[in-house]
Amino acid sequence: MAVSIERTDNEFIIKLPLTVNPVDIQKVLEYFQFIDVVSRSSATTDDIEELSREVKGGWSKEMKERLSQLDEFKDVLE
């Protein structure tokens, strides 16, 4: 696969062949965005771990409440 990278005064231009899967390109672009956001963050590892626990805990409680309203899950979640 031939990939070329050009650098201008204010940007990089990456050229890929049309055979590259657009989904893969989107994943790489999202990773670049992630790196950019993380590089500007002042959050510590402990902050991130705490946020992760809060999100997971809230999601689990919310999902359990939503699923318990469905007949097929009532016996499982009681």
C-alpha positions in Angstrom: 0.0 0.0 0.0 1.4 3.3 -1.0 0.9 6.0 1.6 2.3 9.5 1.2 2.5 12.3 3.7 3.0 15.9 2.8 3.7 18.7 5.2 2.6 22.3 4.6 3.1 25.3 6.8 0.1 24.5 8.9 -1.0 20.9 8.3 -0.2 17.4 7.2 -1.8 15.8 4.2 -2.0 12.1 4.2 -2.9 10.3 0.9 -4.2 6.8 1.0 -5.2 4.5 -1.8 -8.9 4.0 -2.4 -8.5 0.3 -1.4 -8.2 1.4 2.3 -11.4 0.6 4.2 -13.2 3.9 5.1 -14.1 2.4 8.5 -10.4 1.9 9.3 -9.7 5.5 8.3 -12.5 6.7 10.6 -11.0 4.7 13.5 -7.5 6.2 12.9 -9.0 9.7 12.7 -10.9 9.1 16.0 -7.6 8.0 17.6 -5.9 11.2 16.5 -8.8 13.2 18.0 -8.4 11.2 21.2 -4.7 11.9 21.4 -5.4 15.6 20.9 -8.0 15.8 23.7 -5.8 13.8 26.1 -2.8 16.0 25.3 -4.8 19.1 26.5 -6.3 17.4 29.6 -5.2 18.1 33.1 -6.9 15.0 34.5 -4.8 12.6 36.5 -5.0 8.8 36.2 -6.9 8.7 39.5 -9.4 11.3 38.0 -9.9 9.1 35.0 -10.3 5.9 37.0 -12.9 7.6 39.3 -14.9 8.9 36.3 -14.8 5.4 34.7 -16.2 3.9 37.9 -18.9 6.5 38.1 -19.9 6.0 34.5 -19.9 2.2 34.7 -21.9 2.3 38.0 -24.5 4.7 36.6 -24.8 2.8 33.4 -25.3 -0.5 35.2 -28.0 0.9 37.5 -29.8 2.6 34.6 -29.6 -0.5 32.4 -30.9 -2.7 35.2 -33.9 -0.4 35.7 -34.6 -0.4 31.9 -34.3 -4.1 31.5 -36.4 -4.9 34.6 -39.4 -3.2 32.8 -39.2 -5.9 30.1 -41.2 -9.1 30.8 -38.3 -11.4 29.6 -35.9 -10.0 32.2 -38.2 -9.6 35.3 -37.3 -13.0 36.8 -33.6 -12.6 36.1 -33.3 -9.1 37.8 -35.4 -9.7 40.9 
